[in-house]
């Protein structure tokens, strides 16, 4: 509590309430998906993640493969083109 009665955590950045999700190349694909699904977003619809170089390389290659000829489109439009797994 502060002198004016406000809680310190009331104004704390969201990453103090929810630490960044850490993604490393030792995760299985299932674990990577689970961690991404558990992301907590703040009022600005933003979240924090930490990735190692192996995950960065995987995400770049997977994104380019999934997007194919749509690399100039916005993410919000292109993700709809990615077919779900059967």
C-alpha positions as a Markdown table, in Angstrom:
| # | Residue | x | y | z |
|---|---|---|---|---|
| 1 | Unk | 0.0 | 0.0 | 0.0 |
| 2 | Unk | 1.1 | 3.6 | -0.6 |
| 3 | Unk | 0.4 | 6.7 | 1.5 |
| 4 | Unk | -2.7 | 7.5 | -0.6 |
| 5 | Unk | -4.2 | 4.1 | -0.2 |
| 6 | Unk | -3.5 | 2.7 | -3.7 |
| 7 | Unk | -2.0 | -0.7 | -4.0 |
| 8 | Unk | 1.4 | -0.8 | -5.6 |
| 9 | Unk | 0.3 | -3.8 | -7.8 |
| 10 | Unk | -2.7 | -1.8 | -9.1 |
| 11 | Unk | -0.4 | 0.2 | -11.2 |
| 12 | Unk | 2.4 | -2.4 | -11.9 |
| 13 | Unk | 3.2 | -3.3 | -15.4 |
| 14 | Unk | 1.4 | -6.5 | -16.6 |
| 15 | Unk | 4.7 | -8.5 | -16.8 |
| 16 | Unk | 5.1 | -8.2 | -13.1 |
| 17 | Unk | 1.8 | -10.0 | -12.6 |
| 18 | Unk | 2.5 | -12.5 | -15.3 |
| 19 | Unk | 6.2 | -13.1 | -16.1 |
| 20 | Unk | 7.2 | -13.5 | -19.7 |
| 21 | Unk | 6.7 | -16.9 | -21.3 |
| 22 | Unk | 10.1 | -18.4 | -22.1 |
| 23 | Unk | 10.4 | -20.4 | -25.3 |
| 24 | Unk | 13.5 | -22.4 | -26.0 |
| 25 | Unk | 14.5 | -25.0 | -28.6 |
| 26 | Unk | 14.4 | -27.8 | -26.1 |
| 27 | Unk | 10.6 | -27.7 | -26.0 |
| 28 | Unk | 8.5 | -30.1 | -28.0 |
| 29 | Unk | 6.1 | -28.6 | -30.5 |
| 30 | Unk | 3.2 | -29.5 | -28.2 |
| 31 | Unk | 4.9 | -27.7 | -25.3 |
| 32 | Unk | 5.5 | -24.6 | -27.5 |
| 33 | Unk | 1.8 | -24.6 | -28.5 |
| 34 | Unk | 0.7 | -25.0 | -24.9 |
| 35 | Unk | 2.9 | -22.1 | -23.7 |
| 36 | Unk | 1.6 | -19.8 | -26.5 |
| 37 | Unk | -2.0 | -20.7 | -25.7 |
| 38 | Unk | -1.3 | -19.7 | -22.0 |
| 39 | Unk | -0.1 | -16.2 | -22.8 |
| 40 | Unk | -1.7 | -13.5 | -20.6 |
| 41 | Unk | -2.5 | -10.2 | -22.4 |
| 42 | Unk | -2.7 | -6.7 | -20.9 |
| 43 | Unk | -5.4 | -4.1 | -21.5 |
| 44 | Unk | -3.6 | -3.2 | -24.8 |
| 45 | Unk | -3.8 | -6.8 | -26.0 |
| 46 | Unk | 0.0 | -7.2 | -25.6 |
| 47 | Unk | 2.0 | -9.9 | -23.9 |
| 48 | Unk | 5.7 | -10.7 | -23.4 |
| 49 | Unk | 7.6 | -13.7 | -24.5 |
| 50 | Unk | 11.3 | -14.5 | -24.5 |
| 51 | Unk | 12.6 | -16.7 | -27.3 |
| 52 | Unk | 16.0 | -18.2 | -27.9 |
| 53 | Unk | 17.7 | -18.2 | -31.3 |
| 54 | Unk | 16.5 | -21.8 | -32.1 |
| 55 | Unk | 12.8 | -20.8 | -31.5 |
| 56 | Unk | 13.3 | -17.7 | -33.5 |
| 57 | Unk | 14.6 | -19.7 | -36.5 |
| 58 | Unk | 11.8 | -22.2 | -36.2 |
| 59 | Unk | 9.1 | -19.5 | -36.1 |
| 60 | Unk | 10.6 | -17.7 | -39.1 |
| 61 | Unk | 10.7 | -20.8 | -41.2 |
| 62 | Unk | 7.3 | -22.0 | -40.1 |
| 63 | Unk | 5.8 | -18.6 | -40.8 |
| 64 | Unk | 7.3 | -18.4 | -44.2 |
| 65 | Unk | 6.2 | -21.9 | -45.1 |
| 66 | Unk | 2.7 | -21.3 | -43.8 |
| 67 | Unk | 2.4 | -17.9 | -45.5 |
| 68 | Unk | 4.0 | -19.0 | -48.8 |
| 69 | Unk | 3.2 | -16.2 | -51.3 |
| 70 | Unk | 1.5 | -13.9 | -48.8 |
| 71 | Unk | 4.5 | -12.4 | -47.0 |
| 72 | Unk | 3.4 | -8.9 | -47.8 |
| 73 | Unk | -0.1 | -9.4 | -46.2 |
| 74 | Unk | -0.9 | -8.4 | -42.6 |
| 75 | Unk | -0.7 | -11.2 | -40.1 |
| 76 | Unk | -4.4 | -10.8 | -39.2 |
| 77 | Unk | -5.4 | -11.5 | -42.7 |
| 78 | Unk | -2.9 | -14.3 | -43.5 |
| 79 | Unk | -3.5 | -16.5 | -40.4 |
| 80 | Unk | -6.9 | -17.2 | -41.7 |
| 81 | Unk | -5.3 | -18.8 | -44.8 |
| 82 | Unk | -3.5 | -21.4 | -42.7 |
| 83 | Unk | -5.4 | -24.6 | -42.8 |
| 84 | Unk | -6.0 | -26.4 | -39.5 |
| 85 | Unk | -4.4 | -29.8 | -38.9 |
| 86 | Unk | -6.6 | -32.8 | -39.9 |
